[in-house]
Amino acid sequence: MTSQATTLPARYYTDAGIFHQELEQLFFQKWICAGRGEQLASPGDYFLCEVGGESVIVTKDSSGTLRAFYNVCRHRGTRICGETHGTFAGRIQCPYHAWTYGLDGKLLGAPHMEDAGFQHGNYPLHSVDVDTWDGHLFLNLSSQKPQSLAMQLADLPEKFAPWQMQELRIYKRIVYNVKANWKLIVINYNECMHCPVLHPLLSRITNYLSGENEIPNSSYIGGSMGFRDNAQTMSMDGAIHREYLPGLSESARKQTLYYTIYPNLFLSLHPDYMMTHTLWPVAPDATRVICEWHFHPSEMNKPDFQAEDAVAFWDRTNREDWGISELSQLGISSRAYVPGPYSPREALPAAFDKLIVEEARKSTVR
């Protein structure tokens, strides 16, 4: 990517038609990260995934198999679940006319349908493809059989195997409502040229010119950053207050990895913990961001375990990023805005923009 690459025209951040096109192309046709497998500890546990106006029930059936269904009753189309998470008592029941489904989605009971030549087998819940990768849970809402999650992830499973992400457990979750287009949040995450100006605390711990970016590809973009001086991790004081994650090499302990896994997962891998962000576009100028901090259970079980140093550090940094993303949204919405040039050090945002344009062209061709 050369320095002549420019930012996208304003319509990519303000136009409702483009926004819905991106939802269809990227969030409804590709595998999206919906959460973590640990959210479904036992059969019957469930949570709702809300994406692009769709509501999906994600649960585990009696055999322990992961299932996902549109949150839509097959009788009159009523939304079945209103609570964001909970546990089904062995079955899923619509609150309107009591149509009842098994945890596998099959219709078990439909009151007053006995004399209508009714066949229960014709009315299961509409299923959604579900799969997992190293503890992360993914959904695919495509109406056609999708490519496998493994194919979409490319070489990531091998690349991140040393972090043993499946073993990690959530410590804290914060939901942010950002008044900015989801792509501006992606762009901000994938460059640190703004760090000396916007993130004074972060800049005391890591050198914004350190590390290396990977060559961008169609599945992800990202790279590494190193620490300054005696800093050991991304925390309020730069000190590590936990054991290193098991399995990491000496070199892996000296850096943090930041990857955007298309379309909606930010994976931040630290020497002693993992942070994830999932992006949920709400409108052309609004995005819900769910941030979670994950630690190794052997550390979390210690009586003196502490993690607020990492949470406070990134909560402050997150809010700085959300604030500047909102200012970007406001500026781009101005009649004075015209695309500006990217520097050679902004190759990842430029690559992301290129992917967005290519996806838009695919949609036009179809």
C-alpha positions, 0 to 999 in steps of 0.5 A: 500500500502506497502513501497515495492511498486515501480514506474513503468517501463520506458515504461509506460512513453516513449512507444507510444503503451502504450500511445495510449492504455491509450488514448483508455482505459481511455480518450476514454472510460471514462467520461473526464472533458472538461470544465465548463457549463458557457462556453456555456452561450447561445444557439449556443455558442460552444467550441472545445475539443481536445483529443487524436487527436480527435476534439469535438464540444461542444455546446448548442442547441436552447432549451438549451440542451447540445450537443457534436459532432465530428468535422467531416462533413458527406460529405467528412470528413472535419473538420468543425470548426477551431476556438477554441470557438465562437457562431454559427448563428443558425446552423453549416456549413461545410466550404468545400461544405456548408453541414449545420446542426442544433444545434441538429446535424441533417443535414439541407442542402446538396447542389447538392444531390437532384438527388441521392436518398439522405436521409438527416436523414441518415447523422447527425453529429456523436454525443458524450455523454455529461453530467454535474456535479455541473458546470463541463462539461464531455464528453464520446467518447466511441462508446458503451453506457457508464456507467452514469457519476454519477456512475463514480463519485461515492460519489463525488457529495455528498462529495463536495456539500458544495462547491456549485461549480456550482455557481462559475465562472472562473476568469482566465485560463492559458494553460501550455505545459509540456514536460512530460508524463501525469501520471508523472503530476498525480503522482506529484500532489498526494504527497507533500513529494517534497514540502519542497524542491521544493515549499518554498512558499507553505511550508510556508503556509501549512505543508506537513505532515498535512491532511489525504488521503482518501483510494484510489478507482477506481474513484478518489484519494485525501485528505486534507491539513491544514494550518500553524499558521495563514495562511487562504488560499493558496495565496502569503501571506497566507491571505484570501482577499475574503469572505469564500465560502458560505456553508462551515463548520468551519472545511472546512474553515481550509483546502484545498482539492486536488483530482484527478478525473480519468482520467483528472481532478485535483480538488483543493478546497480552503476556498475561491476559486476553482482551476481546472486542466485538463490534455490533453495527447499530446504524451508520453512525452508531456501534455497540462495542462489547469489551471483555477481559479474560484471564487464566483460571489458575490465576483467577482462583488465587486469593490475591488475584487482581485484574483491575489494573488491566481493566482500568488501563483499557477502559481509559484507552477505550474511551479515548478511542471511542471519543476520537472515533465520534469526532471522526464521524462528525467531521466526515459528516461535514460537507467540507470533508474530502478523502485524505491521504494515508501515510505509509505507516497506515497500511492496515487501515488502507487495506481494510478500506480496500476490502470494504470497497471490494465487498461493495463491488461484489454486491453490485455485481450480484 
